[in-house]
Amino acid sequence: MSATVTAPLSLYHLLDPEVLADPYPLYHRLRTESPVHWDPFLHAWVVTRYADVVTVLHRFSAARTPTPEQLAAIGLESLTPIAAVMVRQMLFLDAPAHTRIRGLASQAFTPRRVERLRQHIQEITDSLLDGVVERGRLEVMEDVAAPLPAIVTAEMLGVPTADHPRLKAWSADFAEMLGNFQHNPDRAAGVLRSTEDMIDYFRAAIREQQAHPRDGLVGALLRAEVDGDRFTEDEVIANCIVTMVGGQETTTNLIGNGVLTLLRHPDQLERLRREPGLITSAVEELLRYESPSQHTARLAPEDTVLGDKLIRKRQAVIAVMAAGNRDPERFPDPDRLDLARPDNRHLAFGWAAHFCFGAPLARLEGQIVLSTLLRRLTDLRLEPQPLVWRTNLGLRGLTALPVAFRPSPGGTPAA
């Protein structure tokens, strides 16, 4: 970490595996030395204070995806299919287009629909643990954190749950476009292939829904209507893709980061084991402390002064939610994990109009998985091997998390 202390301030240091493993000293330095910072390496402003991050998420433009025409103008025609999907996703739209799509989609993704999944999520979690509990070893990412949200997402979409390995692989590929600020030509072909495969998959799912209607997001988006306005087929496909990717990546990383954080804070782990009623508050603190989504980009809608710096219209601004979540001006003693932390309005799911659509589902899955692990497994401990963080710089997660344990004597599946 010492190399970056004297190096020029830049989020580009996240490409260093040591910084990626612990980015918070870099965020602290940015927040204290240059909270609204022009990053010449990324040609973007970097914002790290809580209040400023809120301002950017609330007021700045999300419509930052290049159009197919803009890609063609700079010689990147090959990425046109990706851009054609992203420009229709609510994640990259401003009002009124964003309001229209979110209003239609909200009919399909209600808290009641999520709550109905509670028992089913518990059953899936127990089933996944049943397969490993006797061996005394768990690879958290592979055995639980990846398959659970993939299965649940398939259920939410209304597509066959047997397809969940494909959904997960596509999701990880597409997340490369959402989580990184560097263009990696070596990975572009894989992302393009996955995007085309997803488009074909959801087009076929639409045909199936039209012939044989069933419950799920695909059918709900097809049927959603407000004042006679409905989704186009391309909008259904684009927003199924962004819901699928967001629903999986956020939850997978919440589970993995949450388990690792608890293992690194055994006093808090044991507190949660003793006080299982803390689980709702605990998940919020884990989201704040080790956010699955670290930063996102916006464009200045007009010339704007922020933190005494002039940001010109259409300049890119990277809002670092994970830095805002460690801002001592907002969270007392922010580097301390406190599972009962009060007034914990963190930024892990964004803010305002673009607040994460799948937040209720991610929270529910995180609560169920962590509660179940602590109930069914005891003497949880990290296996002695180096941790490797995914090279997706904006979506923070581990490639693997092997742990050992003993089955709890009374740790049977939930009734």
Summary of the structure (lengths in Angstrom):
residues: 415
radius of gyration: 21.1
end to end distance: 47.8
largest distance: 64.3
contacts: 1369
relative contact order: 0.17
helix: 57%
strand: 11%
